[in-house]
């Protein structure tokens, strides 16, 4: 009996010690795992904070950079070609200091006006001139005009210019062409004469190879024998142009009034231009009620033999103005869109009016 008790006591004590050891081992294992996991969490948090700080530092660095510095860094890193900003010579944005305001009064358009627009729109097919590809465009300093040098031959050229502004011949595009190109220059104006002359003669020599004539052009249907306006063929005979040469390198003309628009609509005049004029510089001004006729002239007549080298469109004071201000000097330029029939009307207006620089592709 005592032996059995002794064995049971030993077994119980051994079991208790085993359980105590097992418990102690589990406690140590849990503690070790807790410490290990804590270390991993601490390490990960520190590395994340370092990356966050480095990202914030780089972000702050780039935020502090100007757009130009950042652009230069990108170009350098990616080995890109540095962009260049090309500004045309003597470029002046006419509206750089102006504020353009648009108004529209289509609701106030009368029924007669609507019918007029519908009738006019039937006779116009919107079409721009083909662009002319010129390898070398010439523009003088302090001059808005330009022309193509590809077909131009210096010291062997003929220039005809119709219209003289402010009674003066100096400091003009004509004068610059004369000095630079060594051309023969014929200037015409039926209503004015140079201020540096006092004669009333029709033909006035200005310089060597430069002659002024107090005559002008008119359409074939508007010939008046008592006026100093002539058709193009009669004017050619009058100045004996055939003895000088049959090719006119540059012809310059202002299209201001109804007579001059009729001239541009004259088939004989257009035919002469196509056969004899290599480059044409025209300044077109609108007669607003006749603008659809002008669109047709531009689309049908000039398209026969001319391509477009350059265009400088003008709005010609369709809005608020006075006698002194021009649209270039207005601080607030108001355009009434109700003056146009539709978007095509306004687009054609911008295509047709202003300075047009044309090159004859048939000559």
C-alpha positions in Angstrom: 0.0 0.0 0.0 2.8 2.4 0.9 4.6 1.4 -2.3 1.6 2.3 -4.5 1.2 5.7 -2.7 4.8 6.4 -3.3 4.6 5.7 -7.0 1.5 7.8 -7.4 3.2 10.7 -5.5 6.3 10.5 -7.7 4.1 10.5 -10.9 2.1 13.5 -9.7 5.2 15.4 -8.8 6.8 14.6 -12.2 3.7 15.6 -14.0 3.6 18.9 -12.1 7.3 19.6 -12.9 6.7 18.8 -16.5 3.7 21.0 -16.7 5.6 23.8 -14.9 8.5 23.4 -17.4 6.1 23.3 -20.4 4.4 26.4 -19.1 7.7 28.2 -18.6 8.8 27.2 -22.1 5.6 28.6 -23.6 5.9 31.8 -21.7 9.5 32.2 -22.9 8.4 31.4 -26.5 5.6 33.9 -26.4 7.9 36.5 -25.0 10.6 35.9 -27.6 8.0 36.1 -30.4 6.6 39.3 -29.0 10.1 40.9 -28.9 10.9 39.7 -32.4 7.6 41.0 -33.9 8.1 44.3 -32.2 11.6 44.7 -33.6 10.3 44.0 -37.1 7.5 46.6 -36.7 10.0 49.2 -35.5 12.4 48.6 -38.4 9.6 48.9 -41.0 8.3 52.1 -39.4 11.7 53.7 -39.5 12.4 52.8 -43.1 8.9 54.1 -44.1 9.5 57.4 -42.3 12.9 57.8 -44.1 11.2 57.3 -47.5 8.5 59.7 -46.6 10.9 62.3 -45.5 13.0 61.9 -48.6 9.9 62.1 -50.8 8.7 65.3 -49.0 12.2 66.8 -49.3 12.3 66.1 -53.0 8.7 67.4 -53.4 9.6 70.6 -51.6 12.7 70.9 -53.7 10.7 70.7 -57.0 8.0 72.9 -55.6 10.5 75.6 -55.0 11.8 75.3 -58.6 10.6 77.8 -61.2 9.0 76.5 -64.3 12.0 77.5 -66.4 14.5 75.7 -64.1 12.3 72.6 -64.1 12.0 72.7 -67.9 15.8 72.9 -68.2 16.3 70.0 -65.8 13.9 67.8 -67.8 15.5 68.8 -71.1 19.0 67.9 -69.7 17.9 64.6 -68.1 16.0 63.4 -71.2 18.5 64.8 -73.7 15.9 66.7 -75.6 16.3 69.5 -78.1 15.9 72.9 -76.4 12.7 74.6 -77.8 13.1 78.0 -79.4 10.5 80.8 -79.6 10.5 82.4 -83.0 9.0 85.9 -83.2 8.5 87.5 -86.6 10.6 90.6 -87.1 8.8 93.9 -86.2 5.9 91.9 -84.9 3.3 94.0 -83.0 0.1 92.5 -81.7 -2.5 95.2 -82.4 -4.7 94.0 -79.5 -1.9 93.5 -76.9 -3.2 96.4 -74.7 -6.8 96.2 -75.8 -9.8 94.4 -74.4 -12.2 93.0 -77.1 -15.9 92.8 -76.2 -18.4 90.9 -78.3 -22.0 91.9 -78.6 -24.8 90.3 -80.6 -28.2 91.8 -81.7 -29.5 89.1 -84.0 -32.8 89.3 -82.2 -33.2 92.8 -83.4 -32.4 91.9 -87.0 -35.2 92.9 -89.3 -37.0 90.5 -91.7 -35.6 92.4 -94.7 -32.1 91.9 -93.3 -32.6 88.2 -92.8 -33.9 87.9 -96.4 -30.9 89.8 -97.7 -28.5 87.5 -95.9 -30.3 84.4 -97.3 -30.2 85.8 -100.8 -26.5 86.9 -100.6 -25.4 83.6 -99.1 -26.6 81.7 -102.2 -24.0 83.3 -104.4 -20.9 82.7 -102.3 -19.0 79.4 -102.0 -16.5 79.8 -99.1 -13.0 79.1 -100.4 -9.6 80.5 -99.4 -6.6 81.0 -101.8 -4.1 78.2 -102.0 -1.0 79.0 -99.9 2.2 79.8 -101.8 5.4 78.0 -100.7 8.2 80.6 -100.7 11.7 79.7 -99.6 12.9 83.3 -99.0 10.5 86.0 -97.8 11.8 89.6 -97.7 10.6 92.2 -95.2 12.3 95.6 -94.8 13.0 97.0 -91.4 10.1 99.1 -90.0 7.8 97.9 -92.8 4.7 95.8 -92.6 5.0 94.7 -96.2 6.8 91.6 -97.5 7.3 89.8 -100.8 8.9 86.6 -102.1 12.5 86.7 -103.2 12.4 83.4 -105.1 11.2 84.9 -108.4 12.7 88.4 -107.8 15.8 89.6 -109.6 17.5 92.7 -108.2 18.6 95.5 -110.6 16.4 94.0 -113.3 12.9 94.5 -111.9 9.8 96.7 -112.5 7.5 97.9 -109.7 4.2 99.6 -110.3 2.5 101.3 -107.3 -1.0 102.8 -107.3 -1.9 105.2 -104.5 0.3 107.5 -102.5 -0.4 108.2 -98.9 0.1 111.6 -97.3 1.5 113.2 -100.5 4.9 111.7 -99.6 7.2 109.3 -101.5 10.0 109.0 -98.9 10.1 106.5 -96.0 7.7 104.2 -97.9 7.8 100.6 -99.0 8.1 101.9 -102.6 11.2 103.9 -101.6 12.7 100.9 -99.8 12.1 98.7 -102.8 13.7 101.3 -105.1 16.9 101.7 -102.9 17.3 98.0 -102.2 16.3 96.4 -105.4 17.6 98.9 -108.0 14.2 98.6 -109.7 12.5 100.8 -112.2 9.6 102.3 -110.2 6.3 103.8 -111.6 4.0 105.5 -109.1 0.4 106.5 -109.9 -2.1 108.6 -108.1 -4.9 110.6 -109.9 -5.7 112.8 -106.9 -2.4 113.6 -105.2 1.1 114.8 -106.1 4.4 114.6 -104.2 4.9 117.4 -101.8 8.5 117.8 -103.0 7.2 118.9 -106.4 5.3 122.1 -107.4 4.5 121.2 -111.0 1.0 120.4 -112.3 2.3 118.1 -115.0 0.9 114.6 -115.4 4.3 113.0 -115.6 6.8 114.0 -112.9 10.3 112.5 -112.7 11.3 111.8 -109.1 14.7 110.1 -109.4 16.5 108.1 -112.0 14.3 105.3 -113.1 11.5 106.6 -110.8 8.5 108.4 -112.4 5.3 109.7 -110.8 2.1 109.8 -112.9 -1.0 111.8 -111.9 -3.3 109.1 -113.4 -5.2 106.1 -112.0 -7.0 102.9 -113.0 -10.6 102.2 -113.6 -12.7 99.3 -114.8 -13.5 99.0 -118.5 -17.2 99.7 -118.0 -16.5 103.0 -116.2 -14.2 104.8 -118.7 -14.6 108.6 -118.8 -12.5 110.3 -121.4 -12.6 113.5 -119.4 -11.0 112.0 -116.3 -7.5 110.9 -115.5 -8.7 107.4 -114.8 -7.8 104.8 -117.5 -8.2 101.1 -118.1 -5.1 99.0 -117.5 -4.4 98.5 -121.3 -4.8 102.3 -122.0 -2.5 103.1 -119.1 0.1 100.6 -120.4 0.1 102.4 -123.7 0.2 105.8 -122.1 3.4 105.1 -120.1 4.8 103.1 -123.0 5.2 100.1 -120.7 5.9 97.7 -123.5 9.3 99.4 -124.1 10.3 98.7 -120.5 9.2 95.1 -120.3 6.1 93.0 -120.3 6.6 91.5 -116.9 5.8 93.5 -113.7 7.6 92.1 -110.8 5.4 93.7 -108.1 2.2 95.6 -108.4 0.9 97.5 -105.4 -2.6 98.8 -105.2 -5.2 99.9 -102.6 -8.8 98.7 -103.1 -10.7 101.3 -101.1 -13.8 102.4 -102.9 -16.5 101.0 -105.3 -14.6 102.0 -108.4 -11.5 100.1 -107.3 -13.6 97.0 -106.3 -15.1 97.1 -109.8 -11.6 97.3 -111.2 -10.7 94.1 -109.3 -13.9 92.6 -110.7 -13.0 93.6 -114.3 -12.1 90.5 -116.4 -9.7 92.5 -118.6 -7.8 93.8 -115.5 -7.6 90.3 -114.0 -6.5 88.9 -117.3 -3.7 91.4 -117.5 -2.6 90.6 -113.9 -2.5 86.9 -114.7 -0.4 87.5 -117.8 2.0 90.2 -116.7 2.2 90.6 -112.9 4.3 88.2 -110.8 3.5 89.5 -107.3 0.5 91.4 -106.2 0.2 93.4 -103.0 -3.4 94.7 -102.4 -4.9 96.5 -99.4 -8.6 95.8 -99.4 -11.1 97.9 -97.4 -14.8 96.9 -97.0 -18.0 98.5 -98.3 -20.1 96.6 -95.8 -23.2 96.3 -97.9 -21.2 95.0 -100.9 -19.1 92.5 -98.9 -20.6 89.4 -100.6 -19.6 90.8 -104.0 -16.1 91.2 -102.6 -16.1 87.6 -101.3 -17.0 86.4 -104.8 -14.2 88.5 -106.3 -11.8 87.0 -103.9 -13.0 83.4 -104.4 -13.5 83.4 -108.1 -11.3 86.1 -109.7 -8.1 86.0 -107.7 -8.1 82.2 -107.5 -7.6 82.0 -111.3 -3.8 82.6 -111.1 -2.8 83.8 -107.6 -1.8 82.0 -104.4 -1.5 83.5 -101.0 2.0 84.3 -99.6 0.8 86.2 -96.5 -2.3 87.8 -95.1 -2.8 90.6 -92.5 -6.5 90.7 -91.7 -8.2 93.9 -90.6 -11.5 94.4 -88.8 -11.8 98.1 -89.9 -13.8 99.5 -87.0 -16.9 97.3 -87.0 -17.5 98.5 -83.4 -17.3 101.6 -81.3 -14.8 104.2 -82.5 -14.3 107.9 -83.2 -12.6 109.8 -86.0 -9.3 109.9 -84.2 -8.9 106.3 -82.9 -8.2 103.3 -85.0 -8.8 99.7 -84.0 -5.1 99.4 -83.1 -5.3 102.2 -80.5 -8.7 101.4 -78.9 -8.4 100.3 -75.3 -11.8 98.6 -75.6 -12.7 97.3 -79.0 -16.4 96.4 -79.3 -17.4 94.0 -82.2 -21.0 93.7 -83.0 -21.5 90.1 -84.3 -25.0 91.0 -85.4 -23.4 92.9 -88.4 -22.7 89.5 -89.9 -25.2 87.1 -91.4 -23.5 83.9 -90.0 -20.1 82.4 -89.1 -19.2 82.0 -92.8 -19.9 85.7 -93.4 -17.5 86.7 -90.6 -14.9 84.2 -91.6 -14.9 85.5 -95.2 -14.6 89.0 -93.9 -11.4 88.1 -92.1 -10.1 86.3 -95.2 -10.7 89.2 -97.6 -10.1 92.5 -95.9 -6.7 93.7 -95.0 -3.3 93.3 -96.7 -3.0 90.4 -99.1 0.3 89.3 -100.5 -0.2 87.2 -103.6 2.1 85.4 -106.0 1.2 84.5 -109.6 1.5 80.7 -110.1 0.7 80.9 -113.8 3.5 83.2 -114.8 
